[in-house]
Amino acid sequence: MRELRVGIVGYGWVAGAHITSFHEIPGVKVAAVCSRRPLSAAELTRKHGTPIRVYSDFKEMCARKDLDIISVCTQHPFHPEQVEIAARAGKHLVIEKPVAIDAKGVDRVERAVSKAKVKACVCFEVKVIGAFKAYRDLIDRGLLGAIHYGEADYYHGIGPWYGQYGWNVKKAMGGSSLLTAGCHALDGLLWLMDARPVEVTSYAARSKAAAFKPYEYPTTSTTIMKFSNGAVGKTASVIDCIQPYLFNVHLVGSRGSVWNDKFHTDLVKGLDKKGWSTLHAQLADSGDVAHHPYRELFEDFVDAIRKDRDPRFGFDDAIFSHRVCLAADKSAATGKSVRL
């Protein structure tokens, strides 16, 4: 089994989690890091336990013949160009969400991956968290019946106390509440609903708290979706809340419901419908990337490269989730529903 080597572009908080996760996978090593900041190769080598070469020129790093994967961990607006450069160099891609903050950028990313015929993985890792696996299994086993309503909501106050706040407040950098953060919830909901939305209606608001005043875009949105199979769903993206992190999930079907770590179904004998039964599974309960299950997501991606198969979580679905976010932002801005 040939060792796969990874190059990281952008060396911030999330890049550290990527490096740790890649190094937990047998036969995978991070061999290069590209950053605008001056970095010490010796220091990175000591810290991460493997020889790492440092670059300031991304094209130069991508020209390395021995790099198989490029992990894009830079700020949102830089992703399209970096994906294009890496794809042209024949590198497989791990791309942090969002892949872009506007439709043109999403198109560029999609075209670059398609034209180069490389594999790509978008970091919507919520779907491999234990609770989401349990939700999916309940649905697949028929214990919830046919889902006709679903909601997934993202509540995380991204204020001055949070690392990305300094650049995230700018419209040209963060994009929107959904794109910069709430897309995790929206993408997770689409995966659980077994259908794609055909129409979205969204409304936006913002907190009056001084901590969130610098934001150049609405920091709260709620999006209602009509799905192709007649179901409806909702995603709230609230990055201006004063509360603990909360990732809320509620699915309602013809035979039962699930609500975060609770469920009920009429297909299991002996359950009291006056109370919920408990799912003992890991919730999406932290915004700290160190707690995100990148390893499992990356393991599947590495295996897909080795076996020349499609990754479990498709790139096309991730791109569609971005298009739904953009449609929702357009609806909030225009006051009109948007067809997909």
N, C-alpha and C positions, 0 to 999 in steps of 0.2 A: 504494500500500500504506500504509494508516493505521498510524502508530506505535502500538505497544502499550505501555502504561505499567504499571509494577509497583510495588506497595507491599510493603514488608518489615515484618513484625512480629517483634521480637526482634533485637537487634543484637549478636550475639556472633560466635564463630569461624566457624560455619557460614554465617551471614548474609553475611559477607565473600565467601565462595566463591560464594554465590548471585548476589550483585551482579556479581562479575567475570564469571561465566558468562552472565548475562543480557546484559551489555554486549558480549559477543562475538557476539551474534546480531543481524544487521541488522534495524533497525526496532523494536528493543526498548530501553526505557530504564527504569531504576529512578527513580521520581519522588518517593517518600516512604518514610520509615522511622519506625516507631513503637517506642518503647522506654520502659521504666520508668526508665532512667538518663537524666540530662540530657545531651543531645547538642547539638552546634553544627551548624546547617545549613550554615554557611559552610565549616566544616572537612570535613564529609561531601561537600560539593560539590567542594571542592578535591581530596580524596582519590580520589573516584570519577569525576571529570571530567564531571559532569552536574548540573544544578540538582536538589537534593534538599531537600524540605521535611520538617521533623521534627515528630512528633506524640507526645504522651503519652497521648492518648485514642484507643483503637483504633476505636471506633465513628465518631468524627469523621473519621479517615483513610478508613474504608470508605465514608463518605458522599460522598467525592469522585467526581464523575461521570466524570472523565477517567482513573480507574484501572480497568484491565481485569483484572489478576491480583493476587492477594494471595499472598505467599510466607510461610508460617508457620514461623518459625525459633525459636520460644520453647521453653522446657522442656516436657517431655512432657505433664504434667497440664493445661496451659493450652490444648492443641490443640482439644478438642471445642467449647468455648465460642467460641473465635476462629473456627473453621470455620463454626459456626452464624451468627455475626455477618456474616462475609464473604459466605457463601452467600446470606443474606437480602438482602444489598445487591447481589446479582447478579454477584459477582466470581468469576472462575475461580480455581482454587486449586492451589498447589504446597504440599504438606504434608511436612515432615520426618518421618521415622519416629522412633518409632512414632506413629501417629495418635492413640493413647490408650493408657492402661495398664490398662484393665479393659474387660469386655464392655459395660458400660453406655456407656462413652465411645466405643467402636468403633461401637456402634449409633447414637449421636448423630451421629457424623461421617457415617456411611453415609446416615442419613435426611436430614440437612441437604443433602448434595450431590444426592441423588435428588429431593428436594422442589423445590429451586431450579433443577434442570435445568442446572446449571453443569458445566463440565469440571473434573476433578481429577486431579492427578498426585502420587503418593506417591514420595518420594525413595529408591527401591530402585535406585540407579544402578549397582550391581554388574553388572547384566545387560547394560550397554553397554560394559563393559570388554572389551578385545580378546580375552582368553582365553575369556570367556563366549560371545562371538560365535563363536569357533572351535569350542567345544564344541557349540553349537547347530547349526553348519554340519556338523560331523561326524555328528551325529545325523540331521539332515535329509537328508544324502546317503546315509544307510544304512550308513556305514562302521563303526558300532558295533553294528548290528543292533537287536534289541529290548532295551531297557534293563530289566534285572531287579533291579539294585542300584545305589544311588547314595548318596553321602555328601557333605556340604558342612559344614565345621567352621570356627568362628570362634574364634581365639585372640588375645586382646589384653588385656594387663594394664592395667586402668584403675585405677591407684593414685594416691597423692598427687601424683605427678609429672604427672598428666594434668588438663587444664583442667576437665572436668566432674565430677571426683571429688567436690568439696565438696557438690554437691547429688545426685549420682548414687547416693551410698551410702544415701539414704533410700528406703524402700519406697514412700512416697507420691509420689516423684519419678521414680525409675528403673524401678520396677515389678518387673522380673526381669532376669536375665542375658539371656534370649532377647529380651525386649521392648526393652531399652535398647541392645542391640548385635547379638546373635546372629541377630536376625530377618533381617539381610542374607543370611546363609548359608542359612537356611531358605527364604526367598523365592526365592533363586537356584536352590536345589535343586528346588523345586516347578516352576519354569519349565522346567527341563531334563528332568524326569521324564515329561512329557506325560500326567500323570494326577494326580488329587487324592487325598490320603490319606483313608482312611475310619476309621482308628483310630490313636491314638498312645499310647505308653507312655514315660514320662519319669522319670528319676532325677536327684536334685540332691545336690550336695556343696559344700564350701567349703574354701578354703586355711586353714592355720593360721598363715600369715605375718601379722605385726603390721600390715602396710600395708593389709590387706584386712579387718581386724577390725571397723572401723566399719560395714561393710555390714549393712543390716537384712534382707537376703534372701540365699539361697544364690547364690553367684557362679559356680558351675559347674553345667551341666546337660547331660545327654545324652538325646536323644529318638529313639526308634525309631518309624518310621511304616510302616503297611501301606497300600498304595495300591489304588485301585479296580480296577486291571488285574492285581493279584496281585504287583506288584513291592514291594520293601521299601527303606527308606532310613533314614539316620541323620544327625542334626545335633547336634554338640557346640557348646555356647556357653560359653567359658571366659574370663571377664574378670578372673580372679585368678591368671594365669600369670606366671611370671618367665622370660620368653623374648622373642625378637623376634616381631613381628606375623606371624601365619600364617593364611592363608585356604586351607584344604585342600579340594580337590575330587577325588573319585574316582567314575567311572561305569563300570559293568561291563555289557556287552551280549553278545548272542549271536554277534556277529562281531568284537568288539574292546573295548578299554577306553581310558579317558583318565584320567590322573593328573596334575593340575596342568599343568605344561608338557611332559608326555610322553604319548605315545599308542602303541597298537599295534592293528592290524587284520589279519585274514586276507584282506581284499579288495584289498590292495595287494601286488603281486608283489615279491619280493626282500627283504622285511623279515625280519630275524632275530628270532624270537620269544624268543631268549635276552636280548635287550636292547630298551630303549624307543627309539622315534624321538622327536625333539624338535619341539614346537610353539614357534615363535618369535613369541609373542604376549604382550602386556602382561598380567601377572598382577594379581590383587587383592592387592597386597603392601604396602599402607600404610593406616594408620588416619587419616592426615592428609587432611582434607577438601579441601585444595588439590590433592591428587592424584586426586580423584574426578571422573569424567567427567560432571559436571552439564550441561555445554554440550550434549552430544548428546541427553541426556534432555529438556532444556528446549527445544531446537530442535524436536524432534518434538512437544512439547506446544504450542508456539507455532504450528506448522504445523497441528496439529489444530484449534486455535481459528480460525485464518484460513480453513480449508477446511471447518469444521463437520463434522469426522469424529472418530472415536474415537482417542485416543492409542494408540500402538503397545503400550504396557504398560498394561493395563486397570486401572481403579480397583477393579473388582470382585475381580480376582485379588489385588490388594494387601490388600484388606479380608479376603479369605479367609486369606491368610498370617498376618494378625494373629489370626484365630480359631484357627488351628492352634497358634500360640504360646501363646494363652490355654488351650487344651485341654492342651497339654504341661505348662504350669505347674500346672494343676489335677491332672493325673496325678501329678506329682512331689509335690504337697502331700497327696494322698489315698492314694497307693500303689496306685492302680487305673488300668487302661487307660481311655481316654476315647474314645467313638465320636463321629464328626463327621457 
